[in-house]
Amino acid sequence: MADSSLHPDTEHTSATMADNPRPDIEFQDPEEAYRNEQFVMTQMGVSFAMILGMTFGMSGLTIAFMSDQVKGLEVVGWGMMIFTFSSLLHLLVSRIWSGHIERSAITRNGHLFALSLLAATLYLYALFSDTVYTFIGFIAANIYFPFFGRFILSIEPPTPPLRKGGFNITPFSRVALSAIVLLGIIIGLGVGMDSSGSQSTGRGLFARKIVVRKIDQSRKSIHMIVFRFIKPYRILQALAAKERSGVRVKILVKPGTFRNDPASLDTLRAAGIAVRILPPDTPKWLRPYSIIDSRTLLQGSKGWADIPVPFQKQMSVQSSMLLFERIRRMDSNFRVLWAHSRPPAPMDTGNARPPIP
């Protein structure tokens, strides 16, 4: 049997272990521990809202590449709104729990906030302008999410220590980012397949309805090259309504278009819509098309007819960001043709009077 006199601290150690059997764990007030757990659970709920906003951003990017950059920009905007609101709520929860924020981090990481504001401004420009460079909005959104989120998290106080087995999640953890990318792509593919952003729309009444819907969705500009107005009532009314609302509408037509249909020209003029006649030397490869807000291309106005025409092509809608260069080139061609065209003259409607002898 060992002699205890050889270990003078044995009695003191035994007494200490009797008072605190787990010296590696500090005692924590149960009420404080419960409060901390409630705080962490609330923060996790808000973090999931931030993750949802970033998922919307990924979905919008997928939609833009797959079919419709206009709808993609709008979905990204919803994601930025959700992310901004939930980030501020995340900061408010931390402020209520701790009673303070890290003020020194505001100046230390102020550049993150400044860059996020710049990114938000670029996104709004891409959304509300008629620029063809819509990819600026998606790049700006992908800058906004991490920069604004990191700034908000940096000015929050550290989270309280968690009990053994507890966990917390942030929107920038590896698990969260993986879920954002996976779910965003899946949702974007589903929405993109259901979108009419890029598709062949057939002919006749169905095609005319698509044209009217795209006109109704325009915000800034409508550029149309038309060889013949076929059953144009709904289209002309939609164009007139957009002109009255402030959308810039410009229409180019072939010489002789209004000779058999002077009423269409009267309707356009009454609405204040700018109409010009293409020059006689117009390239033979030119086909009817429309550009909506410099980002949606409609091709094949012959598809508005109800009676099939030999070798007639279906009207198609193209708005994918992958077709950016094609849409930009077609819009640029329209502007060049507009500059070299002339306003309608009486002879274009068959109302020209014979010269007086």
C-alpha positions as CSV (number, residue, x, y, z in Angstrom):
1,M,0.0,0.0,0.0
2,A,1.4,3.4,-1.0
3,D,2.3,5.9,1.6
4,S,0.3,9.1,1.3
5,S,3.1,11.1,2.9
6,L,5.0,10.8,-0.4
7,H,2.3,12.8,-2.1
8,P,1.5,15.9,0.0
9,D,-1.0,17.4,-2.6
10,T,-3.1,14.2,-2.7
11,E,-5.5,15.3,0.1
12,H,-5.9,18.8,-1.5
13,T,-6.6,17.4,-4.9
14,S,-9.1,15.0,-3.6
15,A,-11.0,17.7,-1.8
16,T,-11.0,19.9,-5.0
17,M,-12.4,17.0,-7.1
18,A,-15.1,16.4,-4.5
19,D,-16.2,20.1,-4.9
20,N,-16.0,20.1,-8.7
21,P,-15.9,16.6,-10.2
22,R,-15.3,18.1,-13.8
23,P,-12.7,20.8,-13.4
24,D,-12.5,21.3,-17.2
25,I,-16.1,22.6,-17.4
26,E,-16.9,25.9,-15.9
27,F,-20.2,26.3,-14.1
28,Q,-22.9,28.2,-16.1
29,D,-26.1,29.6,-14.7
30,P,-29.0,27.5,-16.1
31,E,-31.0,30.6,-16.9
32,E,-28.1,32.1,-18.8
33,A,-27.5,28.9,-20.7
34,Y,-31.2,28.7,-21.7
35,R,-31.1,32.3,-22.8
36,N,-28.0,31.7,-24.9
37,E,-29.6,28.6,-26.5
38,Q,-32.7,30.6,-27.4
39,F,-30.5,33.3,-29.0
40,V,-28.5,30.8,-31.0
41,M,-31.8,29.2,-32.3
42,T,-33.1,32.6,-33.3
43,Q,-29.9,33.4,-35.1
44,M,-30.0,30.1,-36.9
45,G,-33.5,30.8,-38.1
46,V,-32.4,34.2,-39.5
47,S,-29.4,32.6,-41.0
48,F,-31.6,30.2,-43.0
49,A,-33.5,33.3,-44.3
50,M,-30.1,34.7,-45.5
51,I,-29.4,31.3,-47.1
52,L,-32.8,31.5,-48.8
53,G,-31.9,34.9,-50.3
54,M,-28.6,33.6,-51.7
55,T,-30.4,30.6,-53.1
56,F,-32.7,33.0,-55.0
57,G,-29.6,34.7,-56.3
58,M,-28.2,31.4,-57.6
59,S,-31.6,30.5,-59.1
60,G,-31.8,33.8,-61.0
61,L,-28.4,33.3,-62.5
62,T,-29.4,29.8,-63.6
63,I,-32.6,31.1,-65.2
64,A,-30.7,33.8,-67.0
65,F,-28.3,31.3,-68.6
66,M,-31.0,28.8,-69.4
67,S,-33.8,30.9,-70.9
68,D,-34.7,34.4,-69.6
69,Q,-32.3,37.0,-68.4
70,V,-35.1,39.4,-67.6
71,K,-36.8,37.0,-65.2
72,G,-33.4,36.0,-63.9
73,L,-32.6,39.6,-62.9
74,E,-36.0,39.9,-61.1
75,V,-35.4,36.7,-59.2
76,V,-31.9,37.9,-58.2
77,G,-33.5,41.1,-57.0
78,W,-35.9,39.2,-54.7
79,G,-32.9,37.3,-53.4
80,M,-31.1,40.5,-52.6
81,M,-34.1,41.9,-50.8
82,I,-34.5,38.8,-48.7
83,F,-30.8,38.7,-47.9
84,T,-30.6,42.4,-47.0
85,F,-33.6,42.2,-44.7
86,S,-32.5,39.0,-43.0
87,S,-28.9,40.3,-42.5
88,L,-30.2,43.4,-40.8
89,L,-32.5,41.2,-38.6
90,H,-29.5,39.0,-37.8
91,L,-27.6,42.1,-36.6
92,L,-30.6,43.2,-34.6
93,V,-30.9,39.9,-32.8
94,S,-27.2,40.0,-31.9
95,R,-27.6,43.6,-30.7
96,I,-30.6,42.7,-28.4
97,W,-28.7,39.7,-27.0
98,S,-25.3,41.4,-26.3
99,G,-26.4,45.0,-25.9
100,H,-23.7,46.3,-28.2
101,I,-22.1,46.0,-31.6
102,E,-18.4,46.0,-32.6
103,R,-18.1,49.7,-33.5
104,S,-14.4,49.4,-34.3
105,A,-15.3,46.9,-37.0
106,I,-17.5,49.4,-38.7
107,T,-14.5,51.6,-39.7
108,R,-12.2,48.6,-40.1
109,N,-14.5,46.9,-42.6
110,G,-16.2,49.9,-44.0
111,H,-14.8,49.1,-47.5
112,L,-17.0,46.0,-47.6
113,F,-20.1,48.1,-47.0
114,A,-19.0,50.7,-49.7
115,L,-18.4,47.9,-52.2
116,S,-21.7,46.3,-51.5
117,L,-23.5,49.7,-52.0
118,L,-21.7,50.1,-55.3
119,A,-22.7,46.6,-56.4
120,A,-26.4,47.3,-55.4
121,T,-26.3,50.4,-57.5
122,L,-24.9,48.6,-60.6
123,Y,-27.6,45.9,-60.1
124,L,-30.4,48.5,-60.1
125,Y,-28.9,50.1,-63.2
126,A,-29.0,46.8,-65.0
127,L,-32.5,46.1,-63.8
128,F,-34.2,49.4,-64.6
129,S,-32.3,50.7,-67.6
130,D,-32.5,49.3,-71.2
131,T,-28.8,48.4,-71.4
132,V,-28.0,45.3,-73.3
133,Y,-25.2,44.5,-70.8
134,T,-27.5,42.8,-68.3
135,F,-24.7,40.5,-67.1
136,I,-23.5,43.6,-65.1
137,G,-26.4,43.0,-62.8
138,F,-25.5,39.4,-62.1
139,I,-21.9,40.2,-61.5
140,A,-22.9,43.0,-59.1
141,A,-25.3,40.6,-57.2
142,N,-22.5,38.1,-56.7
143,I,-20.4,40.9,-55.2
144,Y,-23.2,42.2,-53.0
145,F,-24.0,38.9,-51.3
146,P,-20.6,38.1,-49.7
147,F,-19.5,41.7,-49.1
148,F,-22.6,42.9,-47.4
149,G,-23.0,39.7,-45.5
150,R,-19.4,39.7,-44.3
151,F,-19.7,43.3,-43.2
152,I,-22.8,42.6,-41.1
153,L,-21.3,39.5,-39.5
154,S,-18.1,41.4,-38.7
155,I,-19.8,44.1,-36.6
156,E,-21.7,41.5,-34.5
157,P,-20.2,40.4,-31.1
158,P,-19.0,36.8,-30.8
159,T,-21.7,34.2,-30.2
160,P,-22.0,32.7,-26.8
161,P,-20.3,29.3,-26.1
162,L,-22.4,26.4,-27.0
163,R,-23.0,23.4,-24.9
164,K,-21.5,20.0,-25.9
165,G,-23.3,18.8,-29.0
166,G,-24.7,22.2,-29.9
167,F,-24.0,23.8,-33.3
168,N,-24.6,27.0,-35.2
169,I,-24.7,27.7,-38.9
170,T,-23.8,30.7,-41.0
171,P,-24.6,31.4,-44.6
172,F,-21.0,31.3,-45.6
173,S,-20.1,27.9,-44.2
174,R,-19.2,25.1,-46.6
175,V,-22.4,23.2,-45.9
176,A,-24.5,26.3,-46.5
177,L,-22.7,27.3,-49.7
178,S,-23.0,23.8,-51.1
179,A,-26.7,23.8,-50.4
180,I,-27.1,27.2,-52.0
181,V,-25.4,26.2,-55.2
182,L,-27.3,22.8,-55.4
183,L,-30.8,24.1,-54.6
184,G,-30.3,27.3,-56.6
185,I,-29.4,25.3,-59.8
186,I,-32.3,22.9,-59.3
187,I,-34.9,25.7,-58.7
188,G,-33.5,27.7,-61.6
189,L,-33.7,24.8,-64.0
190,G,-37.4,24.2,-63.0
191,V,-38.4,27.9,-63.4
192,G,-36.3,28.3,-66.6
193,M,-38.0,25.3,-68.2
194,D,-41.4,26.9,-67.5
195,S,-40.3,30.4,-68.8
196,S,-41.2,31.7,-72.2
197,G,-37.9,33.6,-72.3
198,S,-36.4,31.4,-75.1
199,Q,-38.7,29.3,-77.2
200,S,-40.4,28.8,-80.5
201,T,-43.9,30.2,-80.1
202,G,-45.6,28.8,-83.2
203,R,-47.8,30.9,-85.5
204,G,-51.1,32.7,-85.6
205,L,-53.1,33.8,-82.6
206,F,-50.7,32.1,-80.1
207,A,-47.7,33.9,-81.5
208,R,-49.6,37.3,-81.4
209,K,-50.5,36.7,-77.8
210,I,-46.8,36.2,-77.0
211,V,-45.9,39.4,-78.8
212,V,-48.5,41.4,-76.9
213,R,-47.4,39.9,-73.6
214,K,-43.7,40.9,-74.3
215,I,-44.8,44.4,-75.2
216,D,-46.8,44.7,-72.0
217,Q,-43.7,43.6,-70.0
218,S,-41.5,46.3,-71.6
219,R,-40.2,49.1,-69.4
220,K,-37.9,51.3,-71.5
221,S,-37.9,50.7,-75.3
222,I,-39.5,48.7,-78.1
223,H,-37.8,48.4,-81.5
224,M,-39.8,46.6,-84.3
225,I,-39.1,45.9,-87.9
226,V,-42.3,44.8,-89.6
227,F,-43.0,43.9,-93.2
228,R,-46.7,43.6,-92.8
229,F,-49.3,44.0,-90.0
230,I,-51.5,40.9,-89.9
231,K,-54.6,41.1,-87.7
232,P,-52.7,43.8,-85.8
233,Y,-55.5,45.1,-83.4
234,R,-54.2,43.8,-80.1
235,I,-50.6,44.5,-81.1
236,L,-51.3,48.1,-82.1
237,Q,-53.3,48.7,-79.0
238,A,-50.5,47.3,-76.8
239,L,-47.9,49.5,-78.6
240,A,-50.2,52.6,-78.2
241,A,-50.6,51.9,-74.5
242,K,-46.9,51.5,-73.9
243,E,-46.2,54.8,-75.8
244,R,-48.6,56.6,-73.6
245,S,-46.9,55.1,-70.5
246,G,-43.5,56.5,-71.5
247,V,-41.9,53.6,-73.2
248,R,-40.0,54.6,-76.3
249,V,-41.5,52.8,-79.3
250,K,-39.9,52.8,-82.7
251,I,-41.2,50.9,-85.8
252,L,-39.5,50.4,-89.1
253,V,-41.5,49.1,-92.1
254,K,-40.9,48.2,-95.7
255,P,-41.9,50.6,-98.4
256,G,-45.5,50.0,-99.4
257,T,-46.5,48.4,-96.1
258,F,-49.3,50.8,-95.4
259,R,-50.7,51.0,-98.9
260,N,-53.1,48.2,-98.2
261,D,-53.5,49.0,-94.5
262,P,-53.4,52.8,-94.0
263,A,-55.5,52.4,-90.8
264,S,-52.5,50.8,-89.0
265,L,-50.4,53.9,-89.7
266,D,-53.2,56.2,-88.5
267,T,-53.4,54.2,-85.3
268,L,-49.6,54.4,-84.7
269,R,-49.5,58.2,-85.5
270,A,-52.5,58.9,-83.2
271,A,-50.6,57.2,-80.4
272,G,-47.5,59.3,-81.1
273,I,-45.4,56.3,-82.1
274,A,-42.4,57.0,-84.2
275,V,-42.6,55.2,-87.6
276,R,-40.0,55.2,-90.4
277,I,-39.8,53.6,-93.8
278,L,-36.8,51.4,-94.6
279,P,-34.6,52.6,-97.5
280,P,-34.9,50.9,-100.9
281,D,-31.4,49.5,-100.6
282,T,-32.2,47.5,-97.4
283,P,-30.2,44.3,-97.3
284,K,-32.1,41.3,-98.6
285,W,-31.0,39.2,-95.6
286,L,-33.1,41.5,-93.3
287,R,-36.0,39.7,-91.6
288,P,-38.7,41.1,-89.3
289,Y,-37.8,41.2,-85.7
290,S,-38.4,43.1,-82.4
291,I,-36.2,44.0,-79.5
292,I,-37.8,44.6,-76.1
293,D,-35.7,46.7,-73.7
294,S,-32.5,45.7,-75.6
295,R,-32.6,42.2,-74.0
296,T,-35.4,40.2,-75.5
297,L,-35.4,39.3,-79.2
298,L,-38.6,38.3,-81.1
299,Q,-38.0,37.0,-84.6
300,G,-40.4,36.0,-87.4
301,S,-43.3,38.5,-87.6
302,K,-44.7,36.4,-90.5
303,G,-45.6,33.9,-87.8
304,W,-48.4,36.2,-86.7
305,A,-50.4,35.0,-89.7
306,D,-53.1,32.3,-89.3
307,I,-52.6,30.9,-92.9
308,P,-49.4,28.9,-93.3
309,V,-47.0,30.3,-95.8
310,P,-44.5,28.1,-97.6
311,F,-41.1,28.1,-95.9
312,Q,-42.6,30.2,-93.1
313,K,-40.6,30.2,-90.0
314,Q,-42.1,30.1,-86.5
315,M,-41.7,33.2,-84.4
316,S,-39.1,32.6,-81.7
317,V,-38.4,34.4,-78.4
318,Q,-34.7,34.7,-77.4
319,S,-33.7,36.1,-74.1
320,S,-31.0,33.9,-72.7
321,M,-27.8,35.6,-71.4
322,L,-25.9,33.1,-73.6
323,L,-27.4,34.9,-76.6
324,F,-26.2,38.3,-75.3
325,E,-24.0,39.0,-78.4
326,R,-26.7,38.1,-80.9
327,I,-29.3,40.4,-79.2
328,R,-26.7,43.2,-78.9
329,R,-25.9,42.9,-82.6
330,M,-29.5,42.9,-83.7
331,D,-30.3,46.0,-81.6
332,S,-27.3,47.8,-83.0
333,N,-28.4,46.9,-86.5
334,F,-31.8,48.4,-85.8
335,R,-30.3,51.7,-84.6
336,V,-28.2,51.9,-87.8
337,L,-31.3,51.2,-90.0
338,W,-33.3,53.8,-88.1
339,A,-30.7,56.5,-88.7
340,H,-30.9,55.8,-92.5
341,S,-34.7,55.6,-92.8
342,R,-37.2,58.3,-93.4
343,P,-40.7,59.2,-92.0
344,P,-43.8,58.1,-94.0
345,A,-44.9,60.2,-96.9
346,P,-48.4,60.4,-98.5
347,M,-47.2,58.1,-101.3
348,D,-46.5,55.4,-98.7
349,T,-50.2,55.1,-98.0
350,G,-51.5,55.5,-101.6
351,N,-52.9,59.0,-100.8
352,A,-50.4,60.9,-103.0
353,R,-52.2,63.4,-105.2
354,P,-51.2,63.7,-108.9
355,P,-49.1,66.7,-109.8
356,I,-50.9,69.8,-110.9
357,P,-50.3,70.4,-114.6
